Amino acid sequence: MLETLHISNYALIDAVDIRFYPGLDIITGETGAGKSIMLGALSLLLGGRADTKAVRSADRKSVIEAVFAIEAYPHLRQVFAEADIDWDPQRCILRREIAPNGRSRAFVNDSPVPLSRLQEIAINLIDIHSQHNNQLLAQPGFQLQVIDTLAGNAERLREYGRRFDAFRSAVRQLKKTKARLERVRDDEQFTRYQLEQLDSARLQSGELEQLEKDREVLGNLTAVKSDLYDALQALSDGGSNAISLVDEAAGACDRLGAALDETDDIPGRLATIRIELADIAATLSETDAGLSADPRELEAAEERIDTLYSLLSRHKAETVDQLIERREELRARLEQLDDSDTTVADLEREARRALALAKESAAEITATRRRAAADFAAMLRERAMPLGMKNLQVEVRVDPADISATGMDRVEFMFAFNKNQPLMPVGGAASGGEISRLMLCVKAIIADRMSLPSIIFDEIDTGVSGEVASRIGDMMESISRSLQVIAITHLPQVAARGGHHFKVFKEDDDTSTHTRIAELDYDARVAELAMMLGGESSAEAARANAVALLAGR
C-alpha cells in the first residue's frame, strides 16, 4: 500500500508530506484547491510526461516520492527480478525529479532507472482511475483483461505466450528459409556456373604466391643462370676455385707437420670447410640444372596467374583461400537446394506442431474465459443495479478470433440500460455517469484478484447523489477490504465511509498561494462533511447530518 507521499516545488505545492493508511482514505477539497495537482504529481511516478511549467521555483528541482509497503505482496519479487532492480521485501520507494530545464530523472529504491522501468514497477503498485479512464470500458483490450483477471488466467497466459512465441518463431524461420531457397533457386544456373568455374580452376592454398615467385625467377632466368655460373666457377669449376685453394692449403699444412700445434687441428678444420664448400657447390649445381630456359614455362605461369587474378576480381576476393571458401559456400548453397524439400517439410512440421501446442493452450483459456464471462455478467448486474441501473442487462460475448498474442478469442461487453433496449457496446448505450458507475463495479469485482497494493479513484462518482452515492461509498469501502483505496470525492456519503479523511486547501501568504493538505480529526471531519452537504460548517442541521453519516459508516 501507499504509505507516504512527498511532493516539493511542484505547481502550487511548496512541500507536502502525507501519510496514508490501509483501507479507505478520503481526499476532499473545494474545486481548484489543488487535488488535481496532487494527482498530477503522483501520475509522474507512473511515467507521466513532465512539464517544466509545473516546477514552482526555477532555482531548484521538483521532487515526487512515494513509499509503498509491499510485505503483503511477495509476488512482486518476480516483477523486480525481471526489471533487474534490487528487491526489498518491506518497502519500495519510487521517486521522480524534474529539473527547471525540464530534464527528468527516475529512481526505484534510490537507484536511477529509465522512465520506462519506473513505469513498469509503478503499474504493479498503484492504479489511478479518473473519469477520463472510463473510456477503457469500451476498449477490447481492457475487456479481455477484466475477464482474464476474473478467470485467474495469469499463468495460463504465460504458458500460452511461450507457445505462441515458439509458433511465431517457427513461422518466421519457415518463411525465411523459403525466401532464401527461392533466391537460391532463382540464381541456381548462375550459381552452378560459378561453382564449375572454381572447381575447374583446381585451386590450391598458397598457389598464387608461389607462382609469382616462379614468374620472377623465370623472367630473370638469364641473369640467374649467369649468377649461378659465377658462383660455381668461384666455388668448384674455375681454374682457381675455392675448393682447390682449400686443398692446396690443406697440403701445405700437412707438410708443416710438427710445426703446427696439434690442439689447433688446422688440417681437420680445413677438411670441414672443404666438405661445406663442396655441399654448397652441389646445391647450386642442382639449382642450375633445374632451371630450364624453356620460354613455355614462363608463359604457363603467366596464364595461371592471370586466371587466378580474374577469379579474384570476379568473386571480389583478395586471396586464393577466400576463393576456396567461396567455392565451398556455393557448393553448400546448391546442396541446400538439393535438400530443400526435406528442409521445408521439417520446418512446416515444426510450425504445425508449435501451432497445435499454442491452440491447445488457447482452448484452455477460451474455456476459462467463457465461464468467467457468464459469472462476470451476473456479478456486474448484481452490483450495478443498486447504483441506479435497475434495468441493466449485461452480456459478455466470447467469440472465436484468429490466433494472436492474447489467444483465439474476441471479448465484447454488451449492455442495455433500459427495458426493450437492444444490447449494444457500452460506448453507444451508456451515459458518462453510467459508465463511471460500471467501471466502479468492475473494479469492485476484480479488486481481490488484482494483486495490486493501491488504487486511487479520482472523482468517478461525479453526477450522482442520494442513495446511489451511499451505495458507491459502500462499494468503495468493500473494495478497500482487499486493497488500499484512496478516493478523491465531492460526495459526503462517500467521504463519510473513509477510515481517514484528508482535506486539500489553498493558503495565501504575502507573496503567493500555496496548496496544503491536512488530515482531519473527528471534529474537522464533521465540519467538512457539513460543508459538503451544502450548509455552513456551523449549521446545526448540516452538522447533525454529518455526524449521522459518520456514525453509519
C-alpha positions in Angstrom: 0.0 0.0 0.0 1.0 3.6 -0.4 2.5 4.7 2.9 3.8 8.2 2.3 3.8 10.7 -0.5 6.2 13.6 -0.6 5.8 16.5 -3.1 8.0 19.5 -3.2 8.3 22.5 -5.5 5.5 21.3 -7.8 2.9 23.8 -9.1 1.3 25.4 -6.0 2.9 23.0 -3.6 6.0 24.1 -1.7 6.3 20.9 0.3 3.7 18.4 1.2 4.1 15.1 3.1 1.2 12.8 3.5 0.9 9.6 5.4 -1.8 7.3 4.1 -3.4 4.3 5.8 -4.8 0.8 4.9 -8.4 0.7 4.0 -10.3 3.7 2.5 -8.6 7.1 2.6 -10.7 10.1 1.6 -9.4 13.3 0.0 -11.8 16.2 -0.3 -11.5 19.9 -1.1 -13.1 22.7 -2.9 -12.8 22.9 -6.7 -9.4 24.4 -7.6 -7.9 23.7 -4.2 -5.2 21.5 -5.7 -6.5 17.9 -5.6 -5.7 17.6 -9.3 -2.2 19.0 -8.7 -1.5 16.2 -6.2 -2.9 13.6 -8.6 -0.8 15.0 -11.4 2.3 14.8 -9.3 1.5 11.2 -8.4 0.9 10.3 -12.1 4.5 11.3 -12.8 5.5 8.2 -10.8 3.5 6.2 -13.4 5.6 7.6 -16.2 3.5 10.7 -16.9 5.0 13.5 -19.0 7.0 16.1 -17.1 6.2 19.7 -17.7 8.6 22.5 -16.8 5.6 24.8 -16.1 4.9 22.6 -13.0 8.3 23.4 -11.4 7.2 26.0 -8.9 10.6 27.7 -8.2 13.2 27.8 -11.0 16.1 27.6 -8.6 15.6 24.0 -7.5 14.1 20.8 -8.8 10.7 19.3 -8.2 10.6 16.0 -6.3 7.8 13.5 -6.0 8.5 10.5 -3.9 6.2 7.6 -2.8 6.9 4.9 -0.3 5.0 1.6 -0.6 4.7 -1.1 1.9 4.9 -4.4 -0.1 5.4 -7.1 2.5 1.9 -8.5 1.7 2.8 -8.8 -2.0 5.7 -11.2 -2.3 4.7 -12.0 -5.9 6.2 -8.5 -6.8 9.6 -10.0 -6.3 9.4 -11.6 -9.8 8.5 -8.2 -11.2 11.6 -6.6 -9.7 13.8 -9.5 -10.8 12.6 -9.2 -14.4 13.2 -5.4 -14.2 16.7 -6.1 -12.7 16.0 -4.0 -9.6 17.1 -4.8 -6.1 14.3 -6.3 -4.0 13.4 -5.1 -0.6 10.6 -7.3 0.8 9.4 -4.5 3.1 9.4 -1.2 1.2 9.6 0.1 -2.4 10.5 3.8 -2.9 9.6 5.5 -6.2 11.0 8.9 -7.0 10.8 11.4 -9.8 12.9 14.5 -10.1 12.2 17.3 -12.6 14.9 20.0 -13.1 13.9 23.5 -14.0 15.3 22.9 -17.5 12.8 20.1 -18.0 15.2 17.2 -17.6 13.7 14.3 -15.6 15.3 11.6 -13.5 13.6 8.5 -12.1 14.6 6.3 -9.2 13.5 3.0 -7.7 14.8 2.2 -4.3 17.3 5.1 -4.7 18.8 3.5 -7.9 18.5 5.5 -11.1 16.3 3.8 -13.7 14.9 4.7 -17.2 11.5 6.2 -17.1 10.1 3.1 -18.7 11.4 1.0 -15.9 9.8 3.3 -13.3 6.5 2.9 -15.1 6.9 -0.9 -15.3 7.3 -1.1 -11.5 4.7 1.6 -10.6 1.8 -0.1 -12.5 2.3 -3.1 -10.2 1.9 -0.9 -7.1 -0.9 1.6 -7.8 -3.7 2.2 -10.2 -5.1 5.7 -10.8 -8.6 5.7 -12.1 -10.1 9.0 -13.1 -13.1 10.0 -15.2 -11.2 10.0 -18.4 -10.2 6.4 -17.8 -13.8 5.4 -18.1 -13.3 5.1 -21.9 -11.2 2.0 -21.1 -14.5 0.1 -20.5 -15.2 0.3 -24.3 -11.8 -1.0 -25.3 -11.5 -4.7 -26.3 -8.1 -5.0 -24.6 -9.4 -3.8 -21.3 -12.5 -6.0 -21.5 -10.3 -9.0 -22.2 -8.0 -8.1 -19.3 -11.0 -8.0 -16.9 -12.2 -11.4 -18.0 -8.7 -12.9 -17.7 -8.3 -11.4 -14.3 -11.6 -12.8 -13.1 -10.7 -16.2 -14.7 -7.3 -16.3 -13.0 -5.6 -16.8 -16.3 -2.2 -15.2 -15.5 -0.2 -18.5 -15.5 -2.2 -19.9 -18.4 -1.5 -16.8 -20.4 2.2 -17.0 -19.6 2.3 -20.6 -20.8 0.3 -19.7 -23.9 2.7 -16.8 -24.6 5.6 -19.1 -24.6 3.9 -21.4 -27.0 2.7 -18.6 -29.2 6.2 -17.1 -29.4 7.5 -20.6 -30.4 4.9 -20.8 -33.1 5.7 -17.3 -34.4 9.4 -18.2 -34.3 8.8 -21.4 -36.3 6.7 -19.5 -38.9 9.4 -16.8 -39.2 12.1 -19.5 -39.7 10.0 -21.2 -42.3 9.3 -18.0 -44.2 13.0 -17.0 -44.0 14.1 -20.4 -45.3 11.6 -20.4 -48.1 12.7 -17.0 -49.2 16.3 -17.9 -49.1 15.7 -21.1 -51.1 13.7 -19.2 -53.6 16.6 -16.7 -54.1 19.0 -19.7 -54.5 16.6 -21.3 -56.9 16.3 -18.1 -59.0 20.1 -18.0 -59.1 20.7 -21.7 -59.5 22.0 -21.7 -63.0 24.4 -18.9 -62.3 25.5 -20.5 -59.0 26.3 -23.8 -60.8 28.2 -21.9 -63.4 30.3 -20.1 -60.8 31.0 -23.4 -58.9 32.0 -25.1 -62.1 34.5 -22.3 -62.8 36.0 -22.5 -59.3 36.1 -26.3 -59.4 37.8 -26.4 -62.8 40.4 -23.9 -61.5 41.6 -26.6 -59.1 42.6 -24.0 -56.5 45.4 -24.7 -54.0 46.1 -22.7 -50.9 49.3 -20.5 -51.3 49.4 -21.2 -55.1 49.4 -17.6 -56.2 52.3 -16.6 -54.1 54.4 -19.5 -55.4 53.5 -18.7 -59.0 54.5 -15.1 -58.6 57.9 -16.2 -57.2 58.3 -18.6 -60.0 57.4 -15.9 -62.6 60.0 -13.6 -61.1 62.7 -16.3 -61.4 61.7 -17.4 -64.9 61.5 -13.8 -66.0 65.1 -13.2 -64.9 66.4 -16.6 -65.9 69.4 -15.4 -67.9 70.7 -13.2 -65.1 70.1 -16.0 -62.6 71.9 -18.6 -64.7 74.8 -16.1 -65.1 75.0 -15.6 -61.3 74.9 -19.3 -60.7 77.7 -19.8 -63.2 79.9 -17.2 -61.5 79.2 -18.8 -58.1 80.1 -22.3 -59.3 83.3 -21.0 -61.0 84.4 -19.5 -57.8 83.5 -22.5 -55.7 84.4 -25.5 -57.8 84.5 -25.2 -61.5 87.0 -22.4 -62.2 90.8 -22.8 -62.7 91.5 -21.3 -59.3 88.4 -22.1 -57.2 87.7 -22.1 -53.5 87.8 -25.9 -53.1 91.1 -26.3 -55.0 92.6 -23.5 -52.9 91.5 -25.1 -49.7 93.0 -28.4 -51.0 96.3 -26.5 -51.6 96.2 -25.1 -48.1 95.5 -28.5 -46.6 98.5 -30.0 -48.4 100.8 -27.2 -47.2 99.6 -27.7 -43.6 100.3 -31.4 -43.9 103.9 -30.7 -44.9 104.3 -28.3 -41.9 103.8 -31.4 -39.7 105.2 -30.9 -36.2 105.5 -27.1 -36.7 101.7 -26.8 -36.0 100.2 -27.2 -32.6 98.1 -30.3 -32.6 95.5 -28.7 -30.5 94.6 -26.2 -33.2 93.7 -29.1 -35.6 94.2 -27.0 -38.7 94.0 -29.9 -41.1 90.7 -31.1 -39.6 89.2 -27.6 -39.8 90.3 -27.2 -43.4 88.7 -30.6 -44.2 85.4 -29.4 -42.6 85.5 -26.2 -44.7 86.1 -28.3 -47.9 83.1 -30.5 -47.1 80.8 -27.4 -46.6 82.0 -25.7 -49.8 81.5 -28.9 -51.8 77.9 -29.2 -50.4 77.1 -25.6 -51.3 78.6 -26.2 -54.8 76.4 -29.3 -55.2 73.3 -27.4 -54.2 74.0 -24.6 -56.6 74.6 -27.1 -59.4 71.3 -28.8 -58.7 69.5 -25.4 -58.8 71.3 -24.6 -62.1 70.3 -27.9 -63.6 66.6 -27.4 -62.5 66.3 -24.0 -64.3 65.1 -24.6 -67.8 65.4 -22.0 -70.3 62.1 -23.1 -71.9 60.0 -19.9 -72.5 56.8 -22.0 -72.3 57.2 -22.4 -68.6 57.1 -18.6 -68.1 54.1 -18.4 -70.4 52.2 -21.1 -68.4 52.9 -19.3 -65.1 51.7 -16.0 -66.6 48.5 -17.7 -67.8 47.8 -19.3 -64.5 48.4 -16.1 -62.6 46.0 -14.3 -65.0 43.4 -16.9 -64.4 43.6 -16.6 -60.6 43.5 -12.8 -60.7 40.4 -12.9 -62.9 38.7 -15.2 -60.4 39.7 -13.0 -57.5 38.2 -9.9 -59.3 35.0 -11.7 -60.3 34.3 -13.0 -56.8 35.5 -9.9 -55.1 38.2 -11.9 -53.2 41.6 -10.9 -52.1 43.3 -14.3 -51.7 43.0 -17.8 -53.2 42.0 -19.0 -49.7 38.9 -16.7 -50.0 38.2 -18.2 -53.4 38.3 -21.7 -51.9 35.8 -20.5 -49.1 33.6 -19.1 -51.8 33.7 -22.4 -53.7 32.6 -24.3 -50.6 29.8 -21.7 -49.9 28.4 -22.2 -53.4 28.6 -25.9 -53.1 26.7 -25.8 -49.7 24.1 -23.5 -51.3 23.4 -26.0 -54.0 23.4 -28.8 -51.6 20.7 -26.9 -49.6 18.7 -26.6 -52.7 19.0 -30.3 -53.4 17.7 -30.9 -49.9 15.2 -28.1 -49.9 12.1 -30.3 -50.0 13.2 -32.1 -46.9 14.3 -28.9 -45.1 11.0 -27.1 -45.8 9.0 -30.2 -44.8 10.8 -30.4 -41.5 10.2 -26.7 -40.8 6.5 -27.0 -41.8 6.1 -29.9 -39.5 7.7 -27.9 -36.6 5.4 -24.9 -37.3 2.3 -27.2 -37.3 3.4 -28.8 -34.0 4.0 -25.4 -32.4 0.6 -24.1 -33.7 -1.1 -27.2 -32.3 0.5 -26.6 -28.9 -0.5 -22.9 -28.9 -4.0 -23.8 -29.9 -4.2 -26.4 -27.1 -3.3 -23.6 -24.6 -5.6 -21.2 -26.3 -8.5 -23.7 -26.0 -8.0 -24.0 -22.3 -8.0 -20.2 -21.9 -11.2 -19.9 -24.0 -13.0 -22.4 -21.7 -12.0 -20.4 -18.6 -13.0 -17.1 -20.3 -16.4 -18.4 -21.2 -17.1 -19.5 -17.6 -15.7 -16.2 -16.3 -17.7 -14.2 -18.8 -21.0 -15.7 -17.6 -20.0 -15.1 -13.9 -18.9 -11.6 -14.6 -22.1 -10.6 -16.4 -24.1 -11.9 -13.4 -21.9 -10.2 -10.8 -21.9 -6.9 -12.7 -25.7 -6.8 -12.9 -25.9 -7.6 -9.2 -23.5 -4.8 -8.2 -24.7 -2.2 -10.7 -28.5 -2.4 -10.1 -28.3 -0.7 -6.6 -26.4 2.1 -8.2 -29.4 3.3 -10.2 -29.3 0.8 -13.0 -32.1 -1.5 -12.1 -32.9 -2.4 -15.8 -29.3 -3.2 -16.6 -28.8 -6.2 -18.9 -25.2 -7.4 -19.5 -23.9 -10.0 -21.9 -20.2 -10.8 -22.3 -19.5 -12.4 -25.6 -16.5 -14.6 -26.2 -16.3 -15.2 -29.9 -13.7 -17.1 -31.9 -10.9 -15.0 -33.4 -7.7 -15.5 -35.3 -4.8 -16.7 -33.2 -2.9 -13.8 -31.7 -0.7 -12.9 -28.7 -3.8 -12.9 -26.4 -5.3 -16.2 -27.6 -8.1 -17.1 -30.0 -11.0 -15.0 -28.6 -12.6 -11.7 -29.1 -14.3 -10.5 -26.0 -17.0 -7.8 -26.1 -19.2 -6.3 -23.4 -22.7 -5.7 -24.4 -25.2 -3.6 -22.4 -28.8 -2.4 -22.3 -29.8 0.1 -19.7 -33.5 0.4 -20.4 -36.3 -2.1 -20.9 -36.7 -3.3 -24.5 -33.4 -1.7 -25.5 -31.2 -4.0 -27.6 -27.8 -5.0 -26.3 -25.1 -2.8 -27.7 -21.5 -1.9 -27.0 -21.1 0.3 -23.9 -20.0 3.4 -26.0 -23.3 3.6 -27.7 -25.5 2.5 -24.8 -24.4 4.4 -21.7 -24.1 7.9 -20.4 -20.9 9.2 -18.8 -22.3 8.7 -15.3 -23.4 5.2 -16.1 -20.0 4.3 -17.4 -18.4 5.7 -14.3 -20.6 3.5 -12.1 -20.0 0.5 -14.3 -16.2 1.0 -14.0 -16.5 1.2 -10.2 -18.4 -2.1 -10.3 -15.8 -3.7 -12.5 -13.0 -2.6 -10.1 -15.0 -3.9 -7.2 -15.5 -7.3 -8.8 -11.8 -7.8 -9.7 -10.3 -6.0 -6.7 -9.4 -9.1 -4.7 -7.8 -10.7 -7.8 -5.7 -7.7 -8.9 -2.8 -8.4 -6.5 -2.4 -4.6 -6.5 -1.5 -2.7 -3.3 -3.3 0.6 -4.0 -6.0 2.1 -6.2 -7.0 5.8 -6.5 -10.4 6.8 -7.6 -10.5 10.4 -8.8 -14.0 11.8 -8.7 -15.5 8.9 -10.6 -18.7 9.5 -8.5 -19.4 12.8 -10.2 -23.1 13.2 -11.2 -24.7 11.0 -8.6 -26.3 11.8 -5.3 -28.7 10.4 -2.6 -29.0 6.7 -2.2 -26.8 5.9 -5.2 -24.0 8.0 -3.6 -24.3 5.9 -0.4 -24.1 2.7 -2.5 -21.0 4.0 -4.2 -19.5 4.7 -0.7 -20.4 1.2 0.4 -18.7 -0.3 -2.7 -15.5 1.7 -2.2 -15.4 0.6 1.4 -15.9 -3.0 0.2 -13.0 -2.7 -2.3 -10.8 -1.3 0.5 -11.0 -4.6 2.4 -8.9 -6.2 -0.4 -6.6 -3.3 -1.2 -5.9 0.2 -0.2 -8.3 2.7 -1.7 -7.7 6.4 -2.0 -10.8 8.3 -3.1 -11.0 11.9 -4.2 -14.6 12.8 -4.0 -17.2 15.6 -3.7 -19.8 13.3 -2.2 -20.3 13.4 1.6 -21.9 9.9 1.5 -18.6 8.6 0.1 -16.3 10.8 2.2 -18.0 9.5 5.4 -17.0 5.9 4.6 -13.3 6.6 4.9 -11.2 5.4 7.7 -9.1 8.5 7.3 -10.0 11.9 5.8 -7.7 14.5 4.2 -8.6 17.9 3.1 -6.8 19.9 0.3 -7.0 23.6 0.6 -5.2 26.8 -0.5 -3.4 29.2 1.7 -2.1 32.6 0.9 1.0 34.4 2.3 2.3 37.9 1.4 3.7 36.8 -2.0 2.0 33.7 -3.2 -0.7 31.0 -2.9 0.1 27.5 -1.6 -1.7 24.2 -1.8 -1.8 22.4 1.6 -3.2 19.1 2.8 -4.2 18.1 6.3 -5.6 15.0 7.9 -8.9 15.8 9.6 -9.7 14.8 13.2 -13.3 13.9 14.1 -14.5 17.5 14.6 -12.8 18.7 11.5 -14.4 15.9 9.5 -17.8 16.8 10.8 -17.3 20.4 9.7 -16.0 19.3 6.3 -18.9 16.9 5.7 -21.4 19.7 6.8 -19.9 22.0 4.2 -20.1 19.2 1.6 -23.8 18.7 2.5 -24.4 22.2 1.3 -24.6 24.0 4.6 -22.3 26.1 6.7 -20.0 24.1 8.9 -21.6 25.7 12.0 -25.2 25.0 10.9 -26.8 22.6 13.3 -28.8 20.6 10.7 -25.8 20.1 8.5 -23.6 19.1 11.4 -26.2 16.7 12.6 -26.4 15.1 9.1 -22.6 14.9 9.1 -22.5 13.2 12.5 -25.1 10.7 11.3 -23.1 9.9 8.2 -20.0 9.2 10.2 -22.0 7.2 12.7 -23.4 5.0 10.0 -20.1 4.1 8.3 
